[in-house]
Amino acid sequence: MNYVSTRNPVSATGLSAAIAAGLAPDGGLYVPDALPRLAPADFDDCTTLPAIATRLLEPFFAGDALAAALPAICAEAFDFPAPLVALATPRDYVLELFHGPTAAFKDFGARFLAACLARLQRDARRPLTILVATSGDTGAAVAAAFHRQPGLRVVVLYPDGRVSPRQAHQLGCFGDNVHTYKVAGAFDDCQRMVKHALGDASLQSAVPLSSANSISLGRLLPQMSYYAAASLAHWRKDRGVLDVVIPTGNLGNALAAILARACGLPLGRIVLATNANDVLPQFFDGGDYAPRASVATLANAMDVGAPSNFERLRWLYPDDGRLRREFRAIGVDDDAIRATIARRYRDHGEVFCPHTATAVRVLEGLRAEGVQGDWAVVSTAHPAKFDSVVEPLIGRGVEIPPSLAALLERPAHAQPLAADDAALDTALRGLQ
């Protein structure tokens, strides 16, 4: 299979080259030149997440140098569960994606990308720098996945003061080949700086760069796998499709579900849950797509005012009318997030992070409208990462997963960085 830019469907490249580059030369995002068609029966002999991932991704790796290593890559990346767990309310489920080493769904894609890049040949004399902007969880997942990997280093940019204290500690606790910068701005500034650096030919010649944000195919494609596994488990139980509510910021996680459905997996309706950054709800309600500066919220990993993967969504659905008919996007403000966390714990003993709570609140609203079917909310992070938000609302402490506890015991440090392209250019050229 070949991959093309969302801005130039003529010039094609292979998967390995697309993963290594991160961003297409014209500034667009890489997409497959065609989507495979699969059916649930194609997975009849696949019972584990790595096996399902391998079968799902085989067509995307066809003809590439990484194809033979795909089973090993999947086994290496997906060595923790993604369970679909029933909620207290009837026909409602939660897809728990926080059982990886940094307690967030980003672990799946980051570990997969690291496993791919570790197998690609490159100039051993010049390390490849993985440049990542994070609104909270991506940076730690990428840092953990690439920590001490030979020939690879990581540069993490995060908005200073706009991630949770435990997220900030995770981002700065690795050291070695991981360089962390706290940017005096918003996530949108971090994301803009990363895109500018990736598109700067002079900088690339001096410091070879790639991306680990959700613009990277190496993160996007594997994220389809847990949607495939969850929908297949549900299908095998009663031959019904699984509808999902996905908390979203940069649209990568949601796009993975959309692509999985487009390939034939038994997913039904897909609803996007956002926080007060309502660029997507305004678009899906009929307004123009109008990116703008993000605002800080309790669900900080979704504080995105210009979601990168909207470009891929428009590639898949070039007609805005059809796109709006296919999906809904619903915003949830901080007061509703707080109320949902408190109420679900009081009534059902369920504990959610602020991002998961946005999806739960959206599902509650859909049920109030009379929406039927079996629905899963996607839980993107463990609530212990947001103790300063969650614990006062539920009146008790949240148990810390062992992997997260180990990271919190390490010393942490992040260097300050101005929110401009020249500052990042200087920092990258000065890396040792």
C-alpha positions as a Python dict, from the first residue, in 0.01 Angstrom:
ca = {
    (1, 'M'): (0, 0, 0),
    (2, 'N'): (113, 354, -75),
    (3, 'Y'): (52, 674, 118),
    (4, 'V'): (-24, 1020, -13),
    (5, 'S'): (-54, 1366, 135),
    (6, 'T'): (-396, 1505, 218),
    (7, 'R'): (-289, 1801, 2),
    (8, 'N'): (-143, 1606, -292),
    (9, 'P'): (-303, 1272, -380),
    (10, 'V'): (-62, 1216, -672),
    (11, 'S'): (279, 1190, -508),
    (12, 'A'): (292, 856, -321),
    (13, 'T'): (541, 708, -76),
    (14, 'G'): (579, 385, 118),
    (15, 'L'): (474, 329, 477),
    (16, 'S'): (823, 326, 629),
    (17, 'A'): (911, 656, 465),
    (18, 'A'): (581, 810, 574),
    (19, 'I'): (632, 697, 935),
    (20, 'A'): (992, 822, 941),
    (21, 'A'): (896, 1162, 796),
    (22, 'G'): (592, 1226, 1015),
    (23, 'L'): (464, 1517, 806),
    (24, 'A'): (435, 1514, 426),
    (25, 'P'): (675, 1750, 238),
    (26, 'D'): (390, 1983, 139),
    (27, 'G'): (277, 2019, 500),
    (28, 'G'): (-14, 1776, 459),
    (29, 'L'): (-81, 1459, 656),
    (30, 'Y'): (-13, 1113, 519),
    (31, 'V'): (-315, 896, 440),
    (32, 'P'): (-346, 556, 266),
    (33, 'D'): (-420, 578, -105),
    (34, 'A'): (-704, 329, -48),
    (35, 'L'): (-872, 167, 251),
    (36, 'P'): (-893, -213, 276),
    (37, 'R'): (-1230, -378, 329),
    (38, 'L'): (-1252, -632, 607),
    (39, 'A'): (-1535, -825, 771),
    (40, 'P'): (-1575, -962, 1125),
    (41, 'A'): (-1528, -1314, 988),
    (42, 'D'): (-1177, -1220, 878),
    (43, 'F'): (-1083, -1212, 1247),
    (44, 'D'): (-1242, -1543, 1350),
    (45, 'D'): (-907, -1696, 1445),
    (46, 'C'): (-784, -1383, 1625),
    (47, 'T'): (-855, -1381, 1997),
    (48, 'T'): (-593, -1143, 2140),
    (49, 'L'): (-531, -774, 2086),
    (50, 'P'): (-191, -833, 1917),
    (51, 'A'): (-344, -1091, 1682),
    (52, 'I'): (-637, -863, 1594),
    (53, 'A'): (-398, -572, 1541),
    (54, 'T'): (-178, -780, 1313),
    (55, 'R'): (-469, -893, 1097),
    (56, 'L'): (-614, -540, 1080),
    (57, 'L'): (-287, -372, 990),
    (58, 'E'): (-154, -629, 740),
    (59, 'P'): (-307, -450, 438),
    (60, 'F'): (-159, -117, 553),
    (61, 'F'): (189, -275, 576),
    (62, 'A'): (164, -472, 251),
    (63, 'G'): (475, -436, 36),
    (64, 'D'): (668, -243, 301),
    (65, 'A'): (999, -338, 459),
    (66, 'L'): (824, -355, 798),
    (67, 'A'): (561, -606, 687),
    (68, 'A'): (749, -917, 802),
    (69, 'A'): (804, -762, 1146),
    (70, 'L'): (439, -662, 1198),
    (71, 'P'): (345, -956, 1428),
    (72, 'A'): (647, -885, 1648),
    (73, 'I'): (574, -511, 1649),
    (74, 'C'): (216, -573, 1761),
    (75, 'A'): (322, -820, 2030),
    (76, 'E'): (580, -573, 2161),
    (77, 'A'): (351, -269, 2156),
    (78, 'F'): (25, -424, 2280),
    (79, 'D'): (139, -612, 2589),
    (80, 'F'): (-128, -462, 2816),
    (81, 'P'): (-508, -494, 2801),
    (82, 'A'): (-782, -267, 2663),
    (83, 'P'): (-1089, -414, 2837),
    (84, 'L'): (-1448, -329, 2753),
    (85, 'V'): (-1615, -304, 3095),
    (86, 'A'): (-1987, -274, 3172),
    (87, 'L'): (-2100, 43, 3348),
    (88, 'A'): (-2376, 54, 3608),
    (89, 'T'): (-2626, 198, 3361),
    (90, 'P'): (-2785, -59, 3125),
    (91, 'R'): (-2623, -118, 2784),
    (92, 'D'): (-2344, 126, 2866),
    (93, 'Y'): (-1977, 28, 2865),
    (94, 'V'): (-1637, 188, 2912),
    (95, 'L'): (-1339, 102, 2693),
    (96, 'E'): (-1046, 131, 2933),
    (97, 'L'): (-735, 246, 2747),
    (98, 'F'): (-527, 349, 3050),
    (99, 'H'): (-354, 24, 3146),
    (100, 'G'): (-23, 105, 2975),
    (101, 'P'): (301, 227, 3134),
    (102, 'T'): (199, 597, 3150),
    (103, 'A'): (-171, 533, 3228),
    (104, 'A'): (-309, 689, 2908),
    (105, 'F'): (-434, 566, 2570),
    (106, 'K'): (-134, 732, 2403),
    (107, 'D'): (78, 434, 2517),
    (108, 'F'): (-65, 217, 2239),
    (109, 'G'): (38, 439, 1952),
    (110, 'A'): (365, 558, 2106),
    (111, 'R'): (492, 206, 2172),
    (112, 'F'): (390, 94, 1824),
    (113, 'L'): (569, 389, 1663),
    (114, 'A'): (882, 323, 1868),
    (115, 'A'): (880, -43, 1768),
    (116, 'C'): (855, 58, 1400),
    (117, 'L'): (1126, 323, 1409),
    (118, 'A'): (1362, 94, 1601),
    (119, 'R'): (1347, -143, 1303),
    (120, 'L'): (1405, 114, 1029),
    (121, 'Q'): (1757, 159, 897),
    (122, 'R'): (1905, 507, 935),
    (123, 'D'): (2239, 684, 966),
    (124, 'A'): (2376, 557, 1296),
    (125, 'R'): (2598, 866, 1326),
    (126, 'R'): (2302, 1106, 1338),
    (127, 'P'): (2022, 1034, 1585),
    (128, 'L'): (1663, 1081, 1474),
    (129, 'T'): (1488, 1334, 1695),
    (130, 'I'): (1122, 1261, 1770),
    (131, 'L'): (955, 1597, 1815),
    (132, 'V'): (626, 1597, 2003),
    (133, 'A'): (382, 1861, 2123),
    (134, 'T'): (165, 1747, 2411),
    (135, 'S'): (-143, 1878, 2582),
    (136, 'G'): (-84, 1637, 2868),
    (137, 'D'): (-51, 1266, 2794),
    (138, 'T'): (120, 1225, 2456),
    (139, 'G'): (460, 1344, 2568),
    (140, 'A'): (494, 1102, 2858),
    (141, 'A'): (381, 808, 2644),
    (142, 'V'): (633, 895, 2372),
    (143, 'A'): (909, 956, 2625),
    (144, 'A'): (845, 619, 2790),
    (145, 'A'): (833, 438, 2456),
    (146, 'F'): (1158, 588, 2324),
    (147, 'H'): (1351, 620, 2652),
    (148, 'R'): (1710, 498, 2602),
    (149, 'Q'): (1638, 367, 2252),
    (150, 'P'): (1969, 372, 2060),
    (151, 'G'): (1987, 625, 1778),
    (152, 'L'): (1666, 798, 1885),
    (153, 'R'): (1597, 1096, 2106),
    (154, 'V'): (1280, 1277, 2206),
    (155, 'V'): (1201, 1647, 2238),
    (156, 'V'): (876, 1716, 2425),
    (157, 'L'): (699, 2053, 2424),
    (158, 'Y'): (416, 2115, 2671),
    (159, 'P'): (225, 2431, 2768),
    (160, 'D'): (360, 2550, 3101),
    (161, 'G'): (93, 2557, 3371),
    (162, 'R'): (-172, 2391, 3153),
    (163, 'V'): (-118, 2025, 3237),
    (164, 'S'): (-192, 1853, 3566),
    (165, 'P'): (91, 1839, 3825),
    (166, 'R'): (130, 1464, 3779),
    (167, 'Q'): (131, 1500, 3401),
    (168, 'A'): (403, 1765, 3428),
    (169, 'H'): (608, 1537, 3653),
    (170, 'Q'): (578, 1249, 3406),
    (171, 'L'): (686, 1472, 3118),
    (172, 'G'): (1006, 1575, 3291),
    (173, 'C'): (1108, 1256, 3472),
    (174, 'F'): (1292, 1060, 3202),
    (175, 'G'): (1617, 1241, 3118),
    (176, 'D'): (1886, 1059, 2915),
    (177, 'N'): (1772, 1089, 2550),
    (178, 'V'): (1448, 1273, 2643),
    (179, 'H'): (1454, 1654, 2646),
    (180, 'T'): (1150, 1829, 2792),
    (181, 'Y'): (1055, 2193, 2744),
    (182, 'K'): (777, 2385, 2917),
    (183, 'V'): (654, 2640, 2664),
    (184, 'A'): (525, 2983, 2766),
    (185, 'G'): (202, 2942, 2571),
    (186, 'A'): (-84, 2708, 2487),
    (187, 'F'): (-84, 2364, 2326),
    (188, 'D'): (-169, 2529, 1994),
    (189, 'D'): (165, 2715, 2015),
    (190, 'C'): (349, 2388, 2081),
    (191, 'Q'): (175, 2220, 1789),
    (192, 'R'): (247, 2514, 1555),
    (193, 'M'): (615, 2511, 1654),
    (194, 'V'): (643, 2137, 1587),
    (195, 'K'): (481, 2164, 1244),
    (196, 'H'): (708, 2455, 1151),
    (197, 'A'): (1019, 2263, 1256),
    (198, 'L'): (916, 1952, 1065),
    (199, 'G'): (864, 2160, 752),
    (200, 'D'): (1196, 2349, 780),
    (201, 'A'): (1435, 2190, 527),
    (202, 'S'): (1741, 2368, 670),
    (203, 'L'): (1666, 2248, 1021),
    (204, 'Q'): (1592, 1895, 899),
    (205, 'S'): (1929, 1877, 725),
    (206, 'A'): (2103, 1973, 1049),
    (207, 'V'): (1883, 1778, 1290),
    (208, 'P'): (1686, 1488, 1135),
    (209, 'L'): (1333, 1510, 1274),
    (210, 'S'): (1018, 1303, 1288),
    (211, 'S'): (687, 1339, 1467),
    (212, 'A'): (509, 1137, 1733),
    (213, 'N'): (195, 1348, 1751),
    (214, 'S'): (-132, 1210, 1618),
    (215, 'I'): (-28, 1348, 1279),
    (216, 'S'): (205, 1044, 1262),
    (217, 'L'): (78, 738, 1076),
    (218, 'G'): (281, 529, 1316),
    (219, 'R'): (46, 638, 1595),
    (220, 'L'): (-279, 667, 1404),
    (221, 'L'): (-288, 322, 1243),
    (222, 'P'): (-229, 116, 1561),
    (223, 'Q'): (-500, 309, 1747),
    (224, 'M'): (-751, 141, 1517),
    (225, 'S'): (-666, -187, 1687),
    (226, 'Y'): (-839, -140, 2021),
    (227, 'Y'): (-1156, -27, 1844),
    (228, 'A'): (-1138, -340, 1632),
    (229, 'A'): (-1090, -560, 1939),
    (230, 'A'): (-1373, -398, 2137),
    (231, 'S'): (-1620, -403, 1850),
    (232, 'L'): (-1535, -763, 1763),
    (233, 'A'): (-1581, -874, 2125),
    (234, 'H'): (-1922, -711, 2125),
    (235, 'W'): (-2010, -854, 1783),
    (236, 'R'): (-1917, -1205, 1889),
    (237, 'K'): (-2142, -1175, 2192),
    (238, 'D'): (-2467, -1075, 2020),
    (239, 'R'): (-2392, -984, 1655),
    (240, 'G'): (-2462, -617, 1730),
    (241, 'V'): (-2257, -311, 1643),
    (242, 'L'): (-2096, -106, 1918),
    (243, 'D'): (-2160, 269, 1924),
    (244, 'V'): (-1891, 488, 2081),
    (245, 'V'): (-1848, 829, 2243),
    (246, 'I'): (-1488, 948, 2216),
    (247, 'P'): (-1337, 1239, 2408),
    (248, 'T'): (-1130, 1427, 2155),
    (249, 'G'): (-892, 1717, 2118),
    (250, 'N'): (-664, 1673, 1818),
    (251, 'L'): (-903, 1415, 1663),
    (252, 'G'): (-646, 1135, 1635),
    (253, 'N'): (-822, 887, 1863),
    (254, 'A'): (-1159, 958, 1706),
    (255, 'L'): (-1017, 931, 1355),
    (256, 'A'): (-878, 587, 1439),
    (257, 'A'): (-1232, 470, 1522),
    (258, 'I'): (-1367, 632, 1206),
    (259, 'L'): (-1105, 456, 993),
    (260, 'A'): (-1172, 122, 1164),
    (261, 'R'): (-1542, 157, 1084),
    (262, 'A'): (-1462, 257, 725),
    (263, 'C'): (-1259, -65, 691),
    (264, 'G'): (-1562, -275, 789),
    (265, 'L'): (-1529, -329, 1163),
    (266, 'P'): (-1866, -357, 1347),
    (267, 'L'): (-1872, -4, 1488),
    (268, 'G'): (-2193, 194, 1468),
    (269, 'R'): (-2247, 557, 1555),
    (270, 'I'): (-1942, 765, 1653),
    (271, 'V'): (-2000, 1075, 1864),
    (272, 'L'): (-1723, 1319, 1954),
    (273, 'A'): (-1711, 1466, 2305),
    (274, 'T'): (-1518, 1789, 2350),
    (275, 'N'): (-1463, 2026, 2638),
    (276, 'A'): (-1524, 2402, 2618),
    (277, 'N'): (-1296, 2417, 2314),
    (278, 'D'): (-1594, 2387, 2080),
    (279, 'V'): (-1450, 2428, 1729),
    (280, 'L'): (-1581, 2083, 1634),
    (281, 'P'): (-1930, 2116, 1788),
    (282, 'Q'): (-1976, 2446, 1608),
    (283, 'F'): (-1875, 2291, 1277),
    (284, 'F'): (-2097, 1984, 1316),
    (285, 'D'): (-2385, 2208, 1417),
    (286, 'G'): (-2358, 2378, 1078),
    (287, 'G'): (-2105, 2657, 1132),
    (288, 'D'): (-1778, 2714, 950),
    (289, 'Y'): (-1469, 2527, 1056),
    (290, 'A'): (-1298, 2810, 1241),
    (291, 'P'): (-985, 2718, 1444),
    (292, 'R'): (-901, 2960, 1722),
    (293, 'A'): (-692, 2990, 2035),
    (294, 'S'): (-763, 2719, 2288),
    (295, 'V'): (-893, 2784, 2639),
    (296, 'A'): (-775, 2602, 2952),
    (297, 'T'): (-1015, 2343, 3098),
    (298, 'L'): (-1018, 2058, 3350),
    (299, 'A'): (-988, 1813, 3058),
    (300, 'N'): (-657, 1967, 2956),
    (301, 'A'): (-545, 1698, 2712),
    (302, 'M'): (-836, 1810, 2492),
    (303, 'D'): (-748, 2181, 2506),
    (304, 'V'): (-703, 2212, 2131),
    (305, 'G'): (-831, 2500, 1920),
    (306, 'A'): (-700, 2377, 1584),
    (307, 'P'): (-735, 1995, 1567),
    (308, 'S'): (-474, 1867, 1322),
    (309, 'N'): (-660, 1555, 1216),
    (310, 'F'): (-958, 1751, 1087),
    (311, 'E'): (-757, 1761, 764),
    (312, 'R'): (-763, 1383, 749),
    (313, 'L'): (-1134, 1377, 836),
    (314, 'R'): (-1205, 1605, 540),
    (315, 'W'): (-992, 1379, 320),
    (316, 'L'): (-1217, 1088, 415),
    (317, 'Y'): (-1538, 1296, 387),
    (318, 'P'): (-1465, 1578, 139),
    (319, 'D'): (-1830, 1686, 133),
    (320, 'D'): (-1908, 1888, 448),
    (321, 'G'): (-2276, 1803, 427),
    (322, 'R'): (-2210, 1432, 437),
    (323, 'L'): (-1950, 1477, 710),
    (324, 'R'): (-2203, 1656, 929),
    (325, 'R'): (-2461, 1385, 869),
    (326, 'E'): (-2217, 1111, 969),
    (327, 'F'): (-2107, 1244, 1307),
    (328, 'R'): (-2203, 1458, 1602),
    (329, 'A'): (-1974, 1662, 1826),
    (330, 'I'): (-2099, 1778, 2166),
    (331, 'G'): (-1920, 2011, 2406),
    (332, 'V'): (-1912, 1979, 2786),
    (333, 'D'): (-1805, 2264, 3014),
    (334, 'D'): (-1605, 2237, 3336),
    (335, 'D'): (-1909, 2259, 3561),
    (336, 'A'): (-2066, 1960, 3385),
    (337, 'I'): (-1738, 1768, 3405),
    (338, 'R'): (-1719, 1825, 3781),
    (339, 'A'): (-2084, 1732, 3830),
    (340, 'T'): (-2045, 1412, 3626),
    (341, 'I'): (-1739, 1296, 3820),
    (342, 'A'): (-1911, 1359, 4155),
    (343, 'R'): (-2247, 1211, 4057),
    (344, 'R'): (-2117, 892, 3897),
    (345, 'Y'): (-1906, 819, 4204),
    (346, 'R'): (-2191, 900, 4445),
    (347, 'D'): (-2451, 697, 4255),
    (348, 'H'): (-2244, 410, 4114),
    (349, 'G'): (-1898, 413, 4269),
    (350, 'E'): (-1741, 485, 3927),
    (351, 'V'): (-1431, 703, 3911),
    (352, 'F'): (-1342, 883, 3588),
    (353, 'C'): (-1074, 1123, 3475),
    (354, 'P'): (-1203, 1459, 3344),
    (355, 'H'): (-1168, 1349, 2980),
    (356, 'T'): (-1361, 1028, 3031),
    (357, 'A'): (-1621, 1227, 3225),
    (358, 'T'): (-1685, 1443, 2918),
    (359, 'A'): (-1775, 1131, 2721),
    (360, 'V'): (-1991, 996, 3005),
    (361, 'R'): (-2179, 1326, 3020),
    (362, 'V'): (-2238, 1320, 2644),
    (363, 'L'): (-2368, 964, 2664),
    (364, 'E'): (-2602, 1061, 2946),
    (365, 'G'): (-2737, 1337, 2722),
    (366, 'L'): (-2786, 1095, 2432),
    (367, 'R'): (-2976, 856, 2658),
    (368, 'A'): (-3194, 1146, 2776),
    (369, 'E'): (-3276, 1211, 2410),
    (370, 'G'): (-3396, 850, 2382),
    (371, 'V'): (-3099, 716, 2188),
    (372, 'Q'): (-3094, 334, 2189),
    (373, 'G'): (-2820, 79, 2131),
    (374, 'D'): (-2509, -46, 2308),
    (375, 'W'): (-2266, 238, 2372),
    (376, 'A'): (-1909, 253, 2496),
    (377, 'V'): (-1744, 564, 2632),
    (378, 'V'): (-1372, 571, 2567),
    (379, 'S'): (-1166, 617, 2883),
    (380, 'T'): (-845, 784, 2775),
    (381, 'A'): (-654, 822, 3104),
    (382, 'H'): (-645, 687, 3457),
    (383, 'P'): (-811, 922, 3710),
    (384, 'A'): (-499, 912, 3930),
    (385, 'K'): (-327, 1137, 3677),
    (386, 'F'): (-577, 1409, 3773),
    (387, 'D'): (-587, 1369, 4149),
    (388, 'S'): (-610, 1745, 4210),
    (389, 'V'): (-938, 1750, 4014),
    (390, 'V'): (-1092, 1412, 4093),
    (391, 'E'): (-1016, 1354, 4462),
    (392, 'P'): (-1192, 1665, 4601),
    (393, 'L'): (-1501, 1574, 4396),
    (394, 'I'): (-1528, 1216, 4521),
    (395, 'G'): (-1402, 1277, 4873),
    (396, 'R'): (-1128, 1016, 4875),
    (397, 'G'): (-792, 935, 4726),
    (398, 'V'): (-751, 754, 4394),
    (399, 'E'): (-521, 452, 4399),
    (400, 'I'): (-215, 511, 4183),
    (401, 'P'): (-128, 234, 3932),
    (402, 'P'): (219, 87, 3999),
    (403, 'S'): (362, 204, 3666),
    (404, 'L'): (253, 562, 3732),
    (405, 'A'): (378, 548, 4091),
    (406, 'A'): (723, 444, 3968),
    (407, 'L'): (740, 746, 3735),
    (408, 'L'): (628, 983, 4009),
    (409, 'E'): (914, 867, 4231),
    (410, 'R'): (1175, 988, 3981),
    (411, 'P'): (1313, 1343, 3989),
    (412, 'A'): (1172, 1567, 3714),
    (413, 'H'): (1297, 1870, 3524),
    (414, 'A'): (1178, 2074, 3225),
    (415, 'Q'): (1354, 2365, 3056),
    (416, 'P'): (1160, 2686, 2987),
    (417, 'L'): (1109, 2780, 2620),
    (418, 'A'): (952, 3081, 2452),
    (419, 'A'): (650, 3012, 2232),
    (420, 'D'): (818, 3095, 1904),
    (421, 'D'): (973, 2901, 1618),
    (422, 'A'): (1319, 3057, 1651),
    (423, 'A'): (1347, 2945, 2013),
    (424, 'L'): (1274, 2584, 1918),
    (425, 'D'): (1514, 2605, 1624),
    (426, 'T'): (1792, 2715, 1859),
    (427, 'A'): (1710, 2444, 2113),
    (428, 'L'): (1709, 2167, 1852),
    (429, 'R'): (2034, 2277, 1691),
    (430, 'G'): (2195, 2286, 2035),
    (431, 'L'): (2108, 1929, 2132),
    (432, 'Q'): (2400, 1708, 2223),
}
